[in-house]
Amino acid sequence: MLYVPFPLLQRASSSTPIFHIDLPRTLYFSPPTATMPTTPTTPTPITPWWKDAVVYQIYPASFKDSNGDGLGDIPGIISKIDYLKDLGIDIVWISPMFDSPQVDMGYDISDYEAVYPPYGTVEDMETLIRACHERDMKVILDLVINHTSDQHRWFQESRSSRDNPKRDWYIWKPPRYAEDGTRMPPTNWRSYFSGGTWEWDEPTGEYYLHLFAKEQPDLNWENEDTRNAIYDSAMRFWLDKGVDGFRVDTVNMYSKGVEFLDAPIIDPEFYEQPAWLYYANGPRMHEFLREMNDKVLKHYDAVTVGELPHTPDPKKVLDYVGASDKQLSMVFQFDIVDIGQGVARKYQFQPWKLPLFKGIVAKWQQFIEGTDGWTTAFCENHDQGRSISRFASDAPEYRVLSAKMLAIMMTALTGTLFIYQGQEIGMINVPRTWPISEFRDIESVNFYHSIAAQTNNDAATLDYVMRSLQILGRDNARLPMQWDASAHAGFTDREAGAWMRVHDRYGEINVARQVGDPESTWSFWREMIRLRREHGEVLVHGAFEGFEMENEETFVFAKRGGGKTVVVMLNFTGEEQRVEMPYEGLELRVGNYGDVEGAEKSAVGRARVLRPWEGRLYMMMGGH
Ligand code: NOJ
């Protein structure tokens, strides 16, 4: 048997509640700051426009269908811009809407300068950009330039013959041969979507490299013509149409180095092995990014947020985000969303404890202190399970409290804040009962089938895989947006429904139900975004300090900046927990339980008792 039996499915620190609680009737937000004592604040230096921004990520396939074909589209996005403005969003990030065969949901681009027809047209994109700008919002696109689709004309030319001028635009290698003469790929590298990273091309007798699907060949960044073509087609084309920057896909994999070595064996059941050591953060990475800035980005004041997997060392991350070096504005470092993933195989869920989570938050909050770097605050995107289900509780009695508790945490963190569509209404993971046939993501589906083949359909192993997918799988985030309680969650008018099954609980969790309700998760997020903006000097820019970092039940941290101090107290369990207020003189500003003011008044000294999944935010004008 390959896998350890599936471990305890609940987080180690959660357990049955010791008493029953009613959902809060009202939330607590304290009176406005005007009533607070004021002390002089240090003037805030001028910062780039994107640091204080709140970014909202849209996954086009699943946001809003405007024409009844079951798939989201650009006019659908345009119809919801006022909704985003109302929430307090400053930047809209659109995941790939370019023309694509959709092997990897648009991360396989066949034409950077065209829009996937079911999503709309380039003119629709221009309308979208204009509509955002008219409302003082910016737009960023996904920049997917580590690879293209195999249907891109560059690759079609490249594969047409060994002496085609574009042959060297992709990474081609001759085979190796085993002692018995068997043809072997150049290395044993494992691709992200299972199987190897090399595809044999019979007509030209060479392998090409694909770190992702075989339909996503890697571009050869060593070739200057390739780089210049990327800058023109994928970047200038859209910057000239007014986009304000890019989220840069797998930004640290362009430079593969020159040596193609076999990766060490850490998963002996398979020939292919994880090999990011050999292709991530390669020797010319920083040179390429400086060039990209110099030739393109600096001429547009464009923002970039790079996706930086496999980079746990803060010094290495700083090499990318130091402002004076002009490479990337900021990055997504992935420790927080990698929590619970297996080491050799992503979808081998491992239980974890709260100190791990807190340590990661603290590390990536503090790494920029005293530097000219910048950071991001995020816990969801289109590649992750939903944060309520992963980090808190999606049980009916705790779901709303959990959503608000996490909203308090996220909006109090330093860095540019990213919210993923549906996070603002507390969308949760797929139910445990959904079979693999409901999943659409190439990564999840390929992984399931590779394990099924390898274990001869072992039921216990496949159950473990399904459980892991239900927690970590990318499809959790890709379910259609839940707009209202009508058929198909108001996402589409198509009788047959959306391209992907809608969540079973959309009647209860949807936008229409929450927007007008001052006690809803949506209203809470909106209020927290407003508070974050009002106190940006401490919430967006402040210095972070964690307390009792080994405590497995609660997370208490402070932020300091602009002459203000904030303390955040969070209970990550379904039981009452005692915590200590680390400083004196702070006033309660926010709570996810309506009656928190009474609880605060009866508190003795520094001790506080937090109820299940309770979150509180305290503030004081004046530092400690
Ligand atoms: C990262 C993207 O977020 C993911 O969705 C995609 O599959 C890979 N990069 C490949 O582009």
Boltz pocket constraint, residues with backbone or C-beta under 6 A from the ligand:
constraints:
  - pocket:
      binder: B
      contacts: [[A, 104], [A, 107], [A, 108], [A, 144], [A, 212], [A, 249], [A, 250], [A, 307], [A, 382], [A, 383]]
      max_distance: 6.0
